[in-house]
Amino acid sequence: MQKPEFLTKSRFKEGLDCITKLYYTGKKLEYANQKLDDPFLLALADGGYQVGTLALYLFSNDPFAENISIETLKSQDALDETYRRLALDGKIVIAEAAFKHENLFIRADVVVKEGNTIDIYEVKSKSHKEDEDIVIESLSSFLSWEGKANECIKSNWVPYLYDLAFQKYVIQKAFPKMKVRAHLILANKGAKASIEGLNQLFQIEKVDGRPKIVVPDGLTKAQLGSSILIEKNMDELIEKIWNIYPVPTTYGTNYNFEEYVKLCETTYVNDKQVFAPITSHCKDCSYRTKTGKDDDKKSGFIECWKNKTKLSEQILNSQSLITDLWQGRVDDLFETGPYLLNKLTEEDIKSKTKSKSKETEYGNSGLTRMERRLLQIEKANDKEAEYYFDKDGFEDERSKWKYPYSLIDFETSMVALPFHKDTAPYQGIAFQFSHHKLYEDGSVEHYNQFLHFEKGVYPNLDFIRELKKSLTGDNGTIFRYHMHENTYLRMIHRQLNDGTCLTTEEERKELCDFIDNITTYKKIDGLKGSVDGKRNMVDLYEVVSKYYYSPSTNGKIGLKFTLPAIIKDSQFLLDKYGETGIYGKELEVKSLNFKDHQWINPDFNNDPYKTLPKIFDGLSREELDDLKSDIEGIADGGAALTAYNYLQYSKYTEKQRELIKDALLRYCELDTAAMVFLIEGMMNLENKM
């Protein structure tokens, strides 16, 4: 299969991440790639296309009427049109301009040519995972170890700034007599929208499989109000990237920028397979095969590890590797081995820092992190190994819980463009929750749910009102799985106090008191430590971490890994949920969205998550959740986030709306049902130490 002729900026970034990937990329028929290749869904989840279109109004009063964009996807046509426009007199603004130097090719978001100067602008929407404001008035916020011998670009900014450095490099080489300046344009969390409904002015349509942003006819810069974007010149840092900083690559430590660009160019264009050292980052490699999906394709991951470790393909495919070690840092072993998890010793995995006591990790009982890692290694040595369960510890923990148990799960999003006037980019949006109850007599019901996705409506106030109603009918223990729900409730607490969620003073206080009662939060007035509300939610992630381990999870503790594991280990769950006629609207276990659903079904490998319907061109929830992982390194919630953003920013029929609404309700119901299954399973497990 013939690969593209040029090294583009996206492939340079891939080579920067791992030069070996340059051999696998673009070979869809030969090598498996688990990274979802759907530009439209990526655009829905990421929001970058909307920010990119908004940025055009920084340079043009009406960029669509003025036709500043080069629309063609054909490289040569784009080059010809770019160079034709650059030859014109006066100030020239071009979006999606194309440039080429030898075998290097880029499309720049925006370039402005005036006189002997070309300004290049790269537009970036901030990552959803960045919770802290980024101070961009100085260059310090982009640097680690500033002023020291090992000064470098912060790791979270490396993809952005090296992308921009590559673009400037290509343009400067293509136009050596011109002065080239490089800039980043970012959504500014410190700015607030001065108009209502900014986010609804930039809708996404799917055209020939690709996203296209559609704005109201005649939309002008003046109608957008004050800018929520900020521009930062990056020439000073790019000069250091070009001439001072060694390239941050695993392939070597002494490459300067131009050397590495040429290495990537040669490697890609000549289709050479160059093996980078294996590292902990291999864990996230997308060039892997999945059983039943990629049986006719090769695994780039296996080829890399086979080259380094000299282990057979059969062993590498069938045994756990050191990259699977839960929260373990074994960086010094990637060069020398051992490479198999079951070959590790306690000495291999001892932390390089002072170890923490049980009390500072999880409390006075349960596994420490080190003990859990050692348990994972021990179980990896035995393919027939049984689960570990500290029933005494679990029952001691459970003795503090009160019935009825309430299990809650939130679905959330963050969008770059604000919903309302006087609000900032990336306000967190809580648009859905599910609430299951488990009673003392063993009965279970899907008690309540909330879903709000009307276009242009910020749902957080309605969300917290409904959650309060749902959880204040009794004084039972509330459960979450990990920190997400606590984080969003604290965010809504701040919004109630800063006016983002505007209500009466009486209701504001009631809602804030409710949030304080069920969350954990930092002390005020400079005091160290945290405060737990009287009804603070119990984190089932910690409960699992302390008391339960199944070899089938391969060390993972996420709910979508733990649920199939406890089903495998619990005969109680197999008996209760392994048939029809149990879980449904009018059945023994009350549901709000399923008429009669068999959660544990051998046809779906007894994995409840695999029984859910597919949406978005037949993609499964797992694939859509992984989409969010591609964007921000979080493995859950991508399906709901994508569906919500679709209903906010795309045209849809009433049938599509109902299908997506139904899927969202079922997805979220399963998340709280899974927490019920987990508790029921542990309540009925035998003690196995």
Phi, psi and omega per residue, in radians:
M1 nan 2.208 -3.095
Q2 -1.349 2.287 -3.136
K3 -1.605 2.801 3.094
P4 -0.966 2.634 -3.014
E5 -1.280 -0.575 -2.959
F6 -1.858 2.687 2.916
L7 -1.496 1.899 -3.140
T8 -1.534 3.035 -3.137
K9 -1.178 -0.583 3.117
S10 -1.188 -0.623 3.125
R11 -1.365 -0.496 3.015
F12 -1.120 -0.735 3.103
K13 -1.093 -0.628 3.094
E14 -1.170 -0.707 3.092
G15 -1.173 -0.531 3.076
L16 -1.189 -0.692 3.101
D17 -1.166 -0.784 3.113
C18 -2.871 1.998 -3.040
I19 -1.129 -0.423 3.123
T20 -1.110 -0.529 -3.106
K21 -1.102 -0.387 3.136
L22 -1.114 -0.410 3.104
Y23 -1.409 -0.574 -3.079
Y24 -1.501 -0.535 -3.048
T25 -1.148 2.500 3.127
G26 1.423 0.081 -3.141
K27 -2.008 1.105 -3.027
K28 -1.087 -0.550 -3.101
L29 -1.439 -0.280 -3.061
E30 -1.822 -0.774 -3.069
Y31 -2.006 2.363 3.066
A32 -1.192 2.567 3.071
N33 -2.536 1.978 -3.076
Q34 -1.448 -0.055 3.074
K35 -1.307 2.155 -3.076
L36 -1.118 2.160 -3.100
D37 -1.822 1.284 3.129
D38 -2.407 1.672 -3.061
P39 -0.994 -0.602 -3.109
F40 -1.170 -0.829 3.136
L41 -1.182 -0.632 3.065
L42 -1.079 -0.698 3.121
A43 -1.141 -0.689 3.108
L44 -1.084 -0.751 -3.060
A45 -1.349 -0.564 -2.969
D46 -1.595 -0.712 -3.120
G47 1.476 0.010 -3.073
G48 -1.159 -0.591 -3.137
Y49 -1.128 -0.654 3.139
Q50 -1.187 -0.760 3.078
V51 -1.092 -0.691 3.130
G52 -1.077 -0.703 3.130
T53 -1.256 -0.712 3.072
L54 -1.013 -0.664 -3.110
A55 -1.098 -0.477 3.140
L56 -1.062 -0.479 -3.126
Y57 -1.321 -0.123 2.987
L58 -1.275 -0.365 -3.027
F59 -2.011 -0.169 -3.065
S60 -2.614 2.472 3.099
N61 -1.181 -0.631 3.097
D62 -2.583 1.502 -3.013
P63 -1.076 -0.419 3.138
F64 -1.387 -0.773 3.098
A65 -1.155 -0.604 -3.129
E66 -1.478 -0.088 3.008
N67 0.947 0.894 -3.078
I68 -1.440 -0.231 -3.070
S69 -1.605 2.516 2.989
I70 -1.695 1.933 -2.953
E71 -1.481 -0.476 -3.020
T72 -1.054 2.509 3.076
L73 -1.648 -0.096 -3.131
K74 -1.393 2.162 -3.010
S75 -1.001 -0.878 -3.064
Q76 -1.166 -0.689 3.111
D77 -1.111 -0.705 3.123
A78 -1.148 -0.687 3.085
L79 -1.097 -0.819 -3.115
D80 -1.055 -0.767 -3.107
E81 -1.209 -0.685 3.106
T82 -1.058 -0.865 -3.075
Y83 -1.201 -0.541 3.075
R84 -1.125 -0.774 -3.117
R85 -1.209 -0.662 3.139
L86 -1.135 -0.398 3.137
A87 -1.360 -0.199 -3.127
L88 -1.301 2.763 3.135
D89 -1.430 2.810 3.061
G90 1.464 -2.942 -3.138
K91 -1.406 2.185 -3.081
I92 -2.065 2.218 3.084
V93 -2.005 2.192 -3.123
I94 -2.311 2.219 2.991
A95 -1.738 2.464 -3.093
E96 1.074 0.700 3.082
A97 -1.213 2.569 -3.103
A98 -1.966 2.453 3.113
F99 -2.440 2.590 -3.125
K100 -2.446 2.436 2.969
H101 -2.441 2.029 -3.080
E102 0.903 -2.040 -3.125
N103 -1.776 0.354 3.121
L104 -1.848 2.381 -3.068
F105 -2.500 2.372 3.103
I106 -2.389 2.726 2.877
R107 -2.069 2.063 -3.091
A108 -1.592 2.482 -3.141
D109 -1.002 -0.941 3.110
V110 -2.553 2.378 2.940
V111 -2.231 2.537 3.089
V112 -2.197 2.099 3.099
K113 -1.894 2.199 3.085
E114 -2.502 2.043 -3.076
G115 1.124 -2.189 -3.090
N116 -1.749 0.331 -3.060
T117 -2.144 2.380 2.994
I118 -2.041 2.123 3.032
D119 -1.777 2.254 3.125
I120 -1.946 2.368 -3.093
Y121 -2.178 2.129 3.059
E122 -1.830 2.126 -3.082
V123 -1.686 2.218 -3.130
K124 -2.251 2.285 2.922
S125 -1.512 2.369 -3.117
K126 -1.111 2.634 3.079
S127 -1.116 2.439 3.119
H128 -1.037 -0.481 -3.046
K129 -1.377 -0.165 -3.117
E130 -1.421 1.771 -3.111
D131 -1.466 -0.516 -3.078
E132 -1.507 2.476 3.072
D133 -1.101 2.519 3.135
I134 -1.827 2.089 3.125
V135 -1.407 2.011 -3.034
I136 -2.036 0.353 3.063
E137 -1.346 -0.401 3.124
S138 -2.256 2.964 3.138
L139 -1.413 -0.216 -3.076
S140 -0.999 -0.594 -3.068
S141 -1.204 -0.217 3.132
F142 -1.724 -0.056 -2.966
L143 -2.026 2.582 2.913
S144 -1.918 2.529 3.105
W145 0.985 0.717 -3.080
E146 -0.999 2.322 3.098
G147 1.452 -0.063 -3.141
K148 -1.803 2.962 -3.077
A149 -1.089 -0.521 -3.121
N150 -1.724 0.394 3.082
E151 -0.925 2.405 -3.135
C152 -2.752 3.023 3.070
I153 -1.286 2.385 3.067
K154 -0.994 2.492 -3.022
S155 -1.034 -0.613 -3.122
N156 -1.289 -0.226 3.092
W157 -1.803 -0.133 -3.113
V158 -0.988 -0.862 -3.118
P159 -1.032 -0.664 -3.107
Y160 -1.245 -0.870 -3.022
L161 -1.308 -0.579 3.083
Y162 -1.293 -0.507 2.990
D163 -1.068 -0.869 3.141
L164 -1.122 -0.690 3.106
A165 -1.088 -0.669 3.100
F166 -1.133 -0.751 3.136
Q167 -1.101 -0.794 3.130
K168 -1.097 -0.667 3.131
Y169 -1.039 -0.829 -3.109
V170 -1.134 -0.778 -3.115
I171 -1.162 -0.719 3.135
Q172 -1.110 -0.670 3.097
K173 -1.212 -0.621 -3.136
A174 -1.288 -0.530 -3.135
F175 -2.271 1.258 -3.009
P176 -1.120 -0.363 -3.111
K177 -1.577 -0.102 -3.135
M178 -1.625 2.684 2.983
K179 -1.562 2.159 -3.092
V180 -1.981 2.241 3.102
R181 -2.109 2.534 -3.030
A182 -2.131 2.429 -3.064
H183 -2.409 2.590 2.927
L184 -1.800 2.472 2.969
I185 -2.044 2.185 -3.035
L186 -2.253 2.657 2.962
A187 -1.204 2.256 -3.026
N188 -1.724 1.884 -3.131
K189 -1.142 -0.304 3.123
G190 -1.460 -0.147 -3.133
A191 -1.699 2.750 3.091
K192 -2.227 2.517 3.129
A193 -1.138 2.444 3.119
S194 -1.797 0.065 3.074
I195 -2.241 2.793 3.090
E196 -1.492 2.449 2.986
G197 1.266 0.545 3.135
L198 -1.001 -0.679 -3.048
N199 -1.143 -0.389 -3.096
Q200 -1.518 -0.070 -3.133
L201 -1.445 -0.157 -3.075
F202 -2.211 1.576 -3.101
Q203 -1.630 2.688 -3.105
I204 -1.934 2.244 3.028
E205 -2.082 2.689 3.104
K206 -1.745 2.011 -3.119
V207 -2.165 2.023 -3.106
D208 0.930 0.695 3.085
G209 1.412 -0.038 -3.095
R210 -2.061 2.686 -3.136
P211 -1.324 2.528 3.041
K212 -2.407 2.262 3.134
I213 -1.530 2.267 -3.127
V214 -2.028 2.250 3.123
V215 -2.035 2.796 3.089
P216 -1.015 2.493 3.129
D217 -0.969 2.296 3.061
G218 1.360 0.189 3.120
L219 -1.060 2.252 -3.109
T220 -2.082 2.901 -3.131
K221 -1.006 -0.693 -3.093
A222 -1.095 -0.545 -3.108
Q223 -1.296 -0.222 -3.099
L224 -1.572 -0.119 3.119
G225 1.247 -2.768 -3.123
S226 -1.231 2.611 -3.022
S227 -1.305 2.448 3.006
I228 -1.786 0.184 3.120
L229 -1.871 2.730 3.103
I230 -2.348 2.467 -3.128
E231 -1.899 2.402 -3.136
K232 -2.331 2.140 3.063
N233 -1.268 2.311 -3.037
M234 -2.036 0.278 -3.055
D235 -1.053 -0.672 -3.118
E236 -1.094 -0.760 3.123
L237 -1.236 -0.635 3.139
I238 -1.155 -0.623 3.059
E239 -1.058 -0.680 3.094
K240 -1.213 -0.670 3.091
I241 -1.081 -0.726 -3.129
W242 -1.220 -0.702 -2.874
N243 -2.077 -0.254 -3.034
I244 -2.131 -0.968 -3.037
Y245 -1.245 2.322 2.958
P246 -1.175 2.544 -3.117
V247 -1.116 2.273 -3.129
P248 -1.363 1.352 -3.119
T249 -2.203 2.583 3.085
T250 -1.321 -0.201 -3.050
Y251 -1.312 -0.408 3.132
G252 -3.106 2.938 -3.050
T253 -1.927 -0.100 -2.989
N254 -2.088 0.243 3.113
Y255 -1.337 2.313 2.920
N256 -1.510 3.032 -2.983
F257 -1.058 -0.891 -3.073
E258 -1.119 -0.653 3.097
E259 -1.069 -0.717 -3.087
Y260 -1.289 -0.622 3.052
V261 -1.034 -0.804 -3.127
K262 -1.155 -0.638 3.091
L263 -1.101 -0.792 3.116
C264 -1.129 -0.719 3.125
E265 -1.044 -0.863 -3.126
T266 -1.132 -0.762 -3.123
T267 -1.062 -0.805 -3.068
Y268 -1.287 -0.875 -3.057
V269 -1.134 -0.636 3.135
N270 -1.550 0.055 3.082
D271 0.957 0.836 3.138
K272 -1.601 2.462 3.059
Q273 -1.668 1.815 3.141
V274 -1.905 2.179 -3.077
F275 -1.632 2.060 2.987
A276 -1.381 2.753 3.062
P277 -1.045 2.538 3.039
I278 -1.312 2.512 -3.104
T279 -2.519 -3.135 3.089
S280 -1.089 -0.409 3.136
H281 -1.195 -0.302 3.097
C282 -1.032 -0.416 -3.133
K283 -0.994 -0.559 -3.078
D284 -1.713 0.178 -3.116
C285 -1.102 2.306 -3.135
S286 -1.538 -0.202 -3.083
Y287 -1.500 1.071 3.118
R288 -2.136 2.807 3.069
T289 -1.734 2.658 3.014
K290 -2.063 2.321 -3.124
T291 -1.022 2.300 3.127
G292 1.491 -0.227 -3.127
K293 -1.961 -0.669 -3.022
D294 -2.167 0.606 -3.052
D295 -1.090 -0.393 -3.114
D296 -1.749 0.185 -3.076
K297 -2.110 2.836 3.123
K298 -1.580 2.759 3.058
S299 -1.864 2.003 3.066
G300 -1.122 -0.648 3.105
F301 -0.991 -0.840 -3.116
I302 -1.135 -0.672 3.126
E303 -1.071 -0.733 3.123
C304 -1.102 -0.858 -3.085
W305 -1.216 -0.596 3.091
K306 -1.128 -0.701 3.141
N307 -1.116 -0.722 -3.069
K308 -1.421 -0.833 -2.966
T309 -1.509 -0.365 -3.073
K310 1.157 0.256 3.047
L311 -1.422 2.712 -3.105
S312 -1.285 2.766 3.096
E313 -1.073 -0.650 -3.129
Q314 -1.102 -0.747 3.126
I315 -1.179 -0.774 -3.110
L316 -1.125 -0.567 3.136
N317 -1.400 -0.440 -2.979
S318 -1.828 -0.264 -3.067
Q319 -2.072 2.656 3.103
S320 -1.232 2.479 -3.123
L321 -1.844 2.954 -3.104
I322 -1.141 -0.341 3.063
T323 -1.186 -0.302 -3.126
D324 -1.471 -0.125 -3.090
L325 -1.097 2.200 -3.069
W326 -1.173 2.119 3.094
Q327 0.836 0.597 -3.116
G328 -1.859 2.438 3.070
R329 -1.910 1.882 -3.140
V330 -2.204 0.709 -3.035
D331 -0.986 -0.577 -3.084
D332 -1.290 -0.142 -3.120
L333 -1.625 -0.206 -3.075
F334 -1.193 -0.396 3.116
E335 -1.505 -0.679 -2.992
T336 -1.908 -0.331 -3.020
G337 1.465 3.140 0.066
P338 -1.200 2.705 -3.068
Y339 -1.809 -0.286 3.133
L340 -1.650 2.414 -3.086
L341 -1.014 -0.696 -3.066
N342 -1.290 -0.021 3.083
K343 -1.727 -0.100 -3.118
L344 -1.256 2.637 3.055
T345 -2.041 2.945 3.102
E346 -1.045 -0.641 3.128
E347 -1.100 -0.632 -3.139
D348 -1.092 -0.590 -2.964
I349 -1.869 0.091 3.103
K350 -1.061 2.376 -3.129
S351 -1.128 2.521 3.091
K352 -1.333 -0.213 3.092
T353 -1.848 2.944 -3.129
K354 -1.056 2.242 -3.093
S355 -1.203 2.604 3.132
K356 -1.597 2.667 3.073
S357 -1.384 2.903 3.067
K358 -0.995 -0.690 -3.049
E359 -1.072 -0.623 -3.109
T360 -1.519 -0.104 3.117
E361 -1.712 -1.144 -3.022
Y362 -2.234 -0.040 -3.011
G363 1.959 -2.850 -2.989
N364 -1.489 -0.112 -3.110
S365 -2.374 2.900 3.085
G366 1.620 3.035 -3.117
L367 -1.220 2.430 2.901
T368 -1.388 2.968 3.119
R369 -1.076 -0.740 3.123
M370 -1.096 -0.759 3.125
E371 -1.085 -0.646 3.132
R372 -1.190 -0.670 3.092
R373 -1.134 -0.753 3.125
L374 -1.118 -0.631 3.097
L375 -1.145 -0.713 3.099
Q376 -1.053 -0.752 3.127
I377 -1.139 -0.763 3.139
E378 -1.045 -0.794 -3.117
K379 -1.238 -0.502 3.112
A380 -1.172 -0.387 3.122
N381 -1.299 -0.272 -3.031
D382 -2.275 1.886 -3.095
K383 -1.147 -0.367 3.125
E384 -1.726 0.247 -3.047
A385 -1.057 2.468 3.083
E386 -1.562 2.943 3.115
Y387 -1.181 2.831 2.987
Y388 -1.875 2.334 3.059
F389 -2.600 2.135 3.089
D390 -1.630 1.503 -3.054
K391 -1.128 -0.690 -3.139
D392 -1.077 -0.789 3.116
G393 -1.114 -0.745 3.127
F394 -1.092 -0.796 -3.107
E395 -1.170 -0.581 3.058
D396 -1.115 -0.725 3.086
E397 -1.125 -0.759 -3.074
R398 -1.181 -0.441 -3.137
S399 -1.108 -0.304 3.130
K400 -1.549 -0.164 -3.102
W401 -1.507 2.669 3.116
K402 -2.068 2.397 3.017
Y403 -1.406 2.670 -0.091
P404 -1.345 2.552 3.091
Y405 -1.370 2.341 3.060
S406 -1.945 2.157 -3.136
L407 -1.908 2.134 -3.085
I408 -2.178 2.635 3.095
D409 -2.539 2.417 3.129
F410 -1.921 2.582 2.898
E411 -1.997 2.331 -2.978
T412 -2.446 2.929 3.082
S413 -2.600 2.896 2.952
M414 -2.366 2.232 -3.134
V415 -2.058 2.519 -3.057
A416 -1.201 -0.680 -3.047
L417 -1.652 2.199 -3.040
P418 -1.119 2.609 3.063
F419 -1.289 -0.743 -2.925
H420 -2.195 2.769 3.003
K421 -1.010 2.480 3.101
D422 1.213 0.334 3.011
T423 -2.054 2.731 -2.996
A424 -1.733 2.877 3.038
P425 -1.063 2.650 3.068
Y426 1.048 0.688 2.920
Q427 -1.232 2.266 3.118
G428 -1.143 2.458 -3.112
I429 -2.102 2.106 3.049
A430 -1.819 1.818 -2.994
F431 -1.902 -0.116 -3.073
Q432 -2.713 2.496 2.901
F433 -2.471 2.759 3.016
S434 -2.207 2.575 -3.062
H435 -2.447 1.923 3.008
H436 -1.756 2.681 3.017
K437 -2.191 2.433 3.026
L438 -2.076 2.098 -3.034
Y439 -1.697 2.897 -3.068
E440 -1.111 -0.518 3.130
D441 -1.424 0.077 3.114
G442 1.609 -0.111 3.131
S443 -1.287 2.648 -3.067
V444 -2.307 2.483 3.003
E445 -2.577 2.554 2.945
H446 -1.395 1.750 -2.875
Y447 -1.368 -0.703 -3.039
N448 -2.806 2.852 3.076
Q449 -2.750 2.807 3.125
F450 -2.499 2.357 3.088
L451 -2.549 2.214 -3.094
H452 -2.435 1.962 3.106
F453 -2.423 0.468 3.085
E454 -1.068 2.459 -3.075
K455 -1.070 2.331 2.997
G456 1.300 0.149 -3.125
V457 -1.901 2.169 3.130
Y458 -1.452 2.015 -2.879
P459 -1.586 -0.049 -2.907
N460 -1.069 -0.627 -3.134
L461 -1.194 -0.799 3.086
D462 -1.091 -0.665 3.135
F463 -1.024 -0.883 -3.059
I464 -1.261 -0.544 3.051
R465 -1.073 -0.823 -3.103
E466 -1.210 -0.627 3.113
L467 -1.135 -0.721 3.115
K468 -1.058 -0.793 3.112
K469 -1.037 -0.708 -3.048
S470 -1.223 -0.578 -2.999
L471 -1.769 -0.118 -3.065
T472 -1.769 0.176 3.102
G473 -1.359 -0.254 3.103
D474 -2.614 -3.120 -3.122
N475 -2.043 0.468 -3.132
G476 -1.259 2.930 -3.123
T477 -1.265 2.439 3.125
I478 -1.860 2.438 -3.111
F479 -2.143 2.496 2.958
R480 -2.225 3.021 3.040
Y481 -2.140 1.783 -3.084
H482 1.357 -2.905 -2.866
M483 -1.601 -0.111 -2.978
H484 -0.982 -0.854 -3.093
E485 -1.125 -0.718 3.098
N486 -1.080 -0.752 -3.135
T487 -1.057 -0.790 -3.101
Y488 -1.250 -0.610 3.086
L489 -1.147 -0.675 3.081
R490 -1.169 -0.605 3.083
M491 -1.117 -0.782 3.120
I492 -1.126 -0.609 3.052
H493 -0.992 -0.805 3.113
R494 -1.120 -0.694 -3.127
Q495 -1.154 -0.604 3.074
L496 -1.137 -0.574 -3.118
N497 -1.493 -0.450 -3.133
D498 -1.698 0.025 3.069
G499 1.605 -0.036 3.088
T500 -1.085 -0.740 2.997
C501 -1.780 1.636 -2.977
L502 -1.558 2.211 3.113
T503 -2.659 -3.027 3.124
T504 -1.236 2.779 3.121
E505 -1.091 -0.666 -3.136
E506 -1.105 -0.822 -3.128
E507 -1.230 -0.642 3.114
R508 -0.987 -0.808 -3.137
K509 -1.144 -0.729 3.138
E510 -1.065 -0.781 -3.107
L511 -1.215 -0.692 3.111
C512 -1.146 -0.698 3.099
D513 -1.110 -0.695 3.104
F514 -1.064 -0.801 -3.139
I515 -1.116 -0.781 3.105
D516 -1.015 -0.617 -3.067
N517 -1.209 -0.512 -3.025
I518 -1.951 0.130 -3.092
T519 -2.181 2.992 2.953
T520 -1.958 2.464 -3.043
Y521 -2.686 2.822 -3.095
K522 -1.249 2.573 3.061
K523 -1.188 2.785 -3.138
I524 -1.818 3.126 3.072
D525 1.042 0.599 3.045
G526 1.325 0.098 -3.140
L527 -1.341 2.500 3.118
K528 -1.439 2.772 3.090
G529 1.650 -2.992 -3.090
S530 -2.370 2.907 3.136
V531 -2.021 2.319 3.032
D532 -1.796 2.230 3.068
G533 -1.099 2.769 -3.102
K534 -1.035 -0.507 -3.139
R535 -2.060 0.624 -3.079
N536 -0.927 2.347 -3.117
M537 -1.044 2.465 3.037
V538 -1.515 2.321 -3.135
D539 -1.620 1.888 -3.141
L540 -1.151 -0.408 3.052
Y541 -1.033 -0.770 3.123
E542 -1.200 -0.640 3.111
V543 -1.069 -0.816 3.095
V544 -1.080 -0.769 -3.118
S545 -1.002 -0.651 -3.060
K546 -1.439 -0.635 -2.873
Y547 -2.113 -0.264 -3.017
Y548 -2.331 2.336 3.011
Y549 -2.480 2.280 3.069
S550 -2.094 2.292 3.118
P551 -1.013 -0.469 -3.086
S552 -1.234 -0.229 3.074
T553 -1.438 -0.220 -3.085
N554 0.935 0.652 3.060
G555 1.607 -0.209 -3.074
K556 -1.387 2.601 -3.118
I557 -2.081 -0.038 3.093
G558 -0.991 2.617 -3.055
L559 -1.056 -0.649 -3.099
K560 -1.254 -0.234 3.027
F561 -1.679 -0.659 -3.095
T562 -1.246 -0.619 -3.091
L563 -1.072 -0.922 3.099
P564 -1.045 -0.543 -3.127
A565 -1.180 -0.810 -3.094
I566 -1.244 -0.495 3.038
I567 -1.113 -0.723 3.103
K568 -1.105 -0.631 -3.044
D569 -1.554 -0.247 -3.011
S570 -1.974 1.912 3.059
Q571 -1.152 -0.541 3.102
F572 -0.991 -0.839 -3.119
L573 -1.179 -0.706 3.112
L574 -1.045 -0.717 -3.138
D575 -1.233 -0.716 -3.023
K576 -1.342 -0.729 -3.009
Y577 -1.965 0.194 -3.085
G578 -1.634 0.396 3.111
E579 -2.657 2.883 3.076
T580 -1.381 2.986 3.087
G581 1.430 0.168 -3.110
I582 -1.964 -0.839 -3.001
Y583 -1.946 1.976 -3.135
G584 3.097 3.067 -3.021
K585 -1.048 -0.647 -3.111
E586 -2.038 0.418 -3.034
L587 -1.920 -3.036 -3.052
E588 -1.025 -0.813 3.071
V589 -1.730 1.903 -2.981
K590 -1.248 2.310 3.101
S591 -2.111 2.641 3.060
L592 -1.694 -0.200 -3.014
N593 -2.308 -0.210 -3.106
F594 -2.037 2.305 3.087
K595 -1.287 -0.803 3.099
D596 -2.829 1.868 -3.019
H597 -2.207 2.262 3.078
Q598 -1.676 1.821 -3.061
W599 -1.265 -0.634 -3.096
I600 -1.843 1.832 -2.987
N601 -2.372 2.127 3.131
P602 -0.995 -0.474 3.121
D603 -1.121 -0.368 3.124
F604 -2.024 0.507 3.109
N605 0.989 0.540 3.129
N606 0.994 0.458 3.133
D607 -1.875 1.894 -3.114
P608 -0.958 -0.590 -3.104
Y609 -1.121 -0.465 -3.130
K610 -1.413 -0.160 3.135
T611 -1.505 -0.119 -3.083
L612 -1.329 2.646 3.132
P613 -1.207 2.731 3.105
K614 -1.673 2.535 3.039
I615 -2.296 3.035 3.122
F616 0.972 1.345 3.053
D617 1.015 0.594 3.030
G618 1.381 0.208 3.107
L619 -1.365 2.468 -3.130
S620 -1.385 2.898 3.062
R621 -1.044 -0.697 -3.129
E622 -1.020 -0.779 -3.131
E623 -1.150 -0.665 3.128
L624 -1.285 -0.590 3.045
D625 -1.132 -0.663 3.096
D626 -1.159 -0.443 3.080
L627 -1.042 -0.729 3.094
K628 -1.162 -0.601 3.081
S629 -1.064 -0.704 3.101
D630 -1.045 -0.603 -3.037
I631 -1.460 -0.765 -2.999
E632 -2.426 0.258 3.030
G633 1.276 0.314 3.080
I634 -2.008 2.333 -2.924
A635 -1.595 -0.108 -3.075
D636 -2.177 2.634 3.001
G637 1.681 -0.071 -3.100
G638 -1.124 -0.612 -3.124
A639 -1.121 -0.851 -3.120
A640 -1.162 -0.759 3.132
L641 -1.034 -0.782 -3.129
T642 -1.130 -0.739 3.133
A643 -1.115 -0.751 3.132
Y644 -1.087 -0.829 -3.132
N645 -1.130 -0.576 3.075
Y646 -1.078 -0.768 -3.116
L647 -1.289 -0.319 3.064
Q648 -1.453 -0.668 -2.862
Y649 -2.121 0.037 -3.120
S650 -2.185 2.760 3.019
K651 -1.372 2.491 -3.121
Y652 -2.659 2.674 3.071
T653 -1.469 2.898 3.105
E654 -1.088 -0.598 3.109
K655 -1.136 -0.778 3.103
Q656 -1.079 -0.710 -3.138
R657 -1.046 -0.813 -3.115
E658 -1.179 -0.660 3.111
L659 -1.106 -0.759 -3.122
I660 -1.243 -0.704 3.083
K661 -1.029 -0.808 -3.142
D662 -1.083 -0.730 3.138
A663 -1.134 -0.725 3.127
L664 -1.079 -0.767 -3.137
L665 -1.119 -0.715 -3.138
R666 -1.220 -0.713 3.134
Y667 -1.030 -0.829 -3.065
C668 -1.258 -0.606 3.081
E669 -1.060 -0.713 3.127
L670 -1.081 -0.660 -3.099
D671 -1.063 -0.684 3.108
T672 -1.438 -0.544 3.013
A673 -1.069 -0.689 3.136
A674 -1.062 -0.644 3.115
M675 -1.186 -0.644 3.041
V676 -1.076 -0.850 -3.135
F677 -1.007 -0.700 -3.111
L678 -1.098 -0.811 3.124
I679 -1.137 -0.808 3.130
E680 -1.041 -0.712 -3.138
G681 -1.092 -0.808 -3.136
M682 -1.186 -0.599 3.106
M683 -1.093 -0.445 -3.058
N684 -1.953 0.129 3.069
L685 -1.379 2.681 3.033
E686 -1.475 2.703 3.079
N687 -1.241 2.122 3.111
K688 -2.452 1.909 -3.052
M689 -1.845 nan nan
